């Protein structure tokens, strides 16, 4: 993607222009924006496309859009024609506001642009334009964009975030602020750049008030951490660790103990972290003791067996395959120890050359999963990316004819997010199935961790 000198003019406070007559634009091709190669769109549903994104620094009320199309004689046909306009306050969740049509410009230095839309005062910090087609040229571009805006006196903090328990550290969150202030609250670490990190593991389930303070003003909003078992979250604890019915030890080791009926007579020592999880009953006998400064939790909750071995890449790439078609797609991959969602490692796949239509041309997969017709399964995992828009999740036959059992688009954010999907099998499954992330058209770095496939009924 090629970016060349775009001018944004603001209503009321600023009025900038690139030429002597403020409403005219030169025919110089360097006075504009041109995109000749598709790339991963920040708004995941737009896929690989021609796009340009603006950051106003703070939220503003957006109004009329005026656009000057390309006027250079060799590039007039490359001027944009149909453009999708979207806005965001956090650079990750986008809302489509309009689809505008831009007329073809003529070869003239007297071109004064076209009024092509009105955002009706919507408040946003980021503006995203995605060109769907042009006037017949080989590239996509325009000469200049003007958005009429009004400055906003920030009077509200907007944290539209619901996080699952045990989802780990969420980085780079923002409430749309840009005042040089400080975030504070449970589980919050201020980053010093009008963003903050939030640790769901630290605070656990509940609703937490997050504050943003700049000067004498403090604004507040809430983040909800959802408990395991919530319909919007996967099951946070697998059936692993200590699978025993009777727990009778002078010093019970830290861990999760589970079974239909859990009976305990032992002692939880200081600084230990012990969880009894019974699906039907937990009995604490007379000899059971919990010392001070320990963490003990007993709960009646179902647990599920993960069908994948090495779900968090703690054993390297064992059980996993990274595959791509060469030379259509270029990629590298490695087991990364940098900021995993859980444990000490995660998978990193870097797509350096994508394919415009071939999702299947790059895959991360784990096979040998035995699922059955008529049963219901939940698939969950954690993913993030600093630049890729997402991937397509496939549950598919692990061999010819590669029939898809379930598929969905997974939109990434820059921080770790837990994705959970439930599906019921309604067809014969003659051979084992595999979990597969199709990434062929999503250029950028993909991070995957903590993958689960469980039978729930």
Secondary structure as UniProt FT lines:
FT   TURN            11..13
FT   TURN            22..23
FT   TURN            29..30
FT   STRAND          33..35
FT   STRAND          39..40
FT   HELIX           44..46
FT   STRAND          48..68
FT   TURN            73..75
FT   HELIX           76..78
FT   STRAND          79..88
FT   STRAND          95..101
FT   TURN            109..110
FT   STRAND          114..134
FT   STRAND          140..142
FT   STRAND          144..151
FT   STRAND          162..164
FT   TURN            165..166
FT   STRAND          169..173
FT   STRAND          182..184
FT   TURN            186..187
FT   STRAND          188..190
FT   STRAND          196..199
FT   HELIX           200..203
FT   STRAND          206..214
FT   TURN            215..216
FT   STRAND          217..226
FT   TURN            228..229
FT   TURN            231..232
FT   STRAND          242..243
FT   STRAND          246..247
FT   STRAND          255..264
FT   STRAND          267..268
FT   TURN            270..271
FT   STRAND          273..284
FT   TURN            286..287
FT   STRAND          289..290
FT   TURN            292..293
FT   STRAND          295..300
FT   TURN            311..312
FT   TURN            314..319
FT   STRAND          320..324
FT   TURN            326..328
FT   STRAND          330..336
FT   STRAND          346..353
FT   HELIX           359..361
FT   STRAND          362..369
FT   TURN            373..374
FT   STRAND          376..384
FT   STRAND          390..397
FT   TURN            400..401
FT   STRAND          404..411
FT   STRAND          417..424
FT   STRAND          433..438
FT   TURN            440..441
FT   STRAND          444..455
//
